[in-house]
């Protein structure tokens, strides 16, 4: 036998078998290029695309966590608003109707129940058991009762940012500031009637007369005492702040008096000697507010003066309640904006990931129909080569070549 013919045949078969193995691997992996030498440009394109896909996947995990957290917060905000609306309706019922002591006690019990609901909502957890409003201390309940029975915030105002797109971050946690930071009264001042009042007068907040003066009063520390006296023209009032008393001014039911840049309407008829204290607004937790409301409703006296003192407190608390309703609504809106941004980022990332996967596939992916055709042709060629070699080997002349 001519060894050169055999060597040539073996080399040809080895080449074709290597080609078969390559084609089979390509079909199995779905990749035509797996190393840089097989296609430098395609390999680089695929590598960069795969890195981007990995980053997008990581962003997607962050998005899922943020959506869970903010989704739980959104649901809690809505429930808090519902509870506050219910408390508002209870207070308005107490103010607008002549309620018996028994009915007022029932209303007090309803407010107490609402206060407990607010604590539970403040301690909302997400699907992972994380306290939504705990700030960075999200492993412990943020609102807990103190030894005195008041509810205290043991979370913090911490924030945490995470990438939701390569160029965008979003807050991954909320905090409980919205439950403890609203101001008393109308946001500038709160009003309290003296417990020694004998008339049925009440000072009702009407609005801001001078924003600059109102802001200055709120940022200060000195309260104003409004004293009603009998003057030459009948009922008059004076104001005293930091030891300085104003001149007396005549006043009647329905008149508006201005204190600290704020307008207050005189409702009912104050008696000479009655007084009211107008104090700068200070932060008050929603839990303290509802607890105070419940206490006020359950301790209403029977005399006109005592009932007027209750109305004064309820009106002041109703204004405080409005501050919380606004604060929670604002927090929910801000939370919703972030949540929508996260959802939009998720959609954009999904679209981008799909486009990158297509680019990677185009760069290094297998053209399956073409590879199958090549594989079949190569296998056929090998089979034909073996058949031909076998036939030639059987010829007598072959042995002498």
C-alpha positions, 0 to 999 in steps of 0.5 A: 500500500502507498502510505502517502495515500493513507496518510492523506486520507487520515488527515482529511478524515481528521479534519472533517471529524474536527469540523463535525465536532465543532458544528455539534458544539455550536448546535449544543451551545447555540454559539458560533464564537466562544473564544476571541480567536474565533472572531475578535470583533464578534467576541468583543461585541458579545462580551460588552453586551453580556456585561450590560445585560448583567448590569441590567439584571442587577438593576432589575433585582434592585427594582423588585426590592424597591417596588416591594418596599414602596408598594407596601408604603403606598398601601399603608399611606392610603390606609392612614388617610382612610383612618384620618378621614374617619377621625375627621368625621368623628370630630365633626360629628362631635362638633356639629351635634348635641351629643350626650355624654354616652355618645361622646364616650362612644366617639372617644372609643372610636378615636382610640381604636383609630389610634391603635390602627395608626400604630399598626400601619406605622409598623407595616412590613413588606413581603420580606418582613422589613419595617417599611417606615423604620428608615435604616433601622428596618428590622425593629418595629419603629413605633413602640409604646413608652412606659408612660403610654405614649407612642415613640419613634425608634426608627430613624430618618435614614435613606438608602439609594440603589441603582434602578438604571445605569444612570438613575438611583431611587430610595429603597426605604421610607421613614416614619417622619410623616407620622411624627412631624406635622405641626399643631393647630393650623401649622402656625399657632394652636389655641387653648381655652383657660379651664377657668373660663365661664363664657361659651366663647371659642376662637376659631382659626380663619386663616393667615392675614400676614404670612411673614408675621405668621411665620415669625410667630411660629418660629418664635417661642413666646405665646400670646394670651388673649384676655376678655374684659369689660370696658367702656364700650362693653366686651373688649379684649387685650393681648399680652406677649412677653409681658407687654399688653396691648390696648383694649379693643371692643369685640363682639360675637362673630368679629375677627381678631388678628394675633401673630399675623393670623385671623381668629373668629370669636364664636359664642360669647366670651365672659369677662375674665375669660382667656385663651392662649395662642401658642406657636405650632410645634411638632406633634405625633399623629398618635399623640393627636389621636390620644388627646382627641380621645381624652377630650371626647371622654372628659367633656363637662356638662356646663356651657363653659366646659362644653365651649372648652371642649369645642375649642380643643376639638377645633384646634385638634381638627386643624392639627388633623388637617396638617397630618392629612396634608402631610400623608397625602404629600408623602404618598404622592412623592412615594408614587412618583418614585414608584412610577419612575421605578416601574418605567425604569423596569420597562426601559431596562427590559426593552434594552435587555431584549435589544442587547440579547439580540445583538449578542445573538447576532454577533456570536449566535449560531445560524442553526439551519446553516450549521445543520446543513453544514453538519449533514454535508460534512457527515455525508462527505466522511461517509462517502470518503470511507466508502470510496477508500474501502472500494479502492482498497479492495482493488488488486492494483491498489496493493502495488501502488 
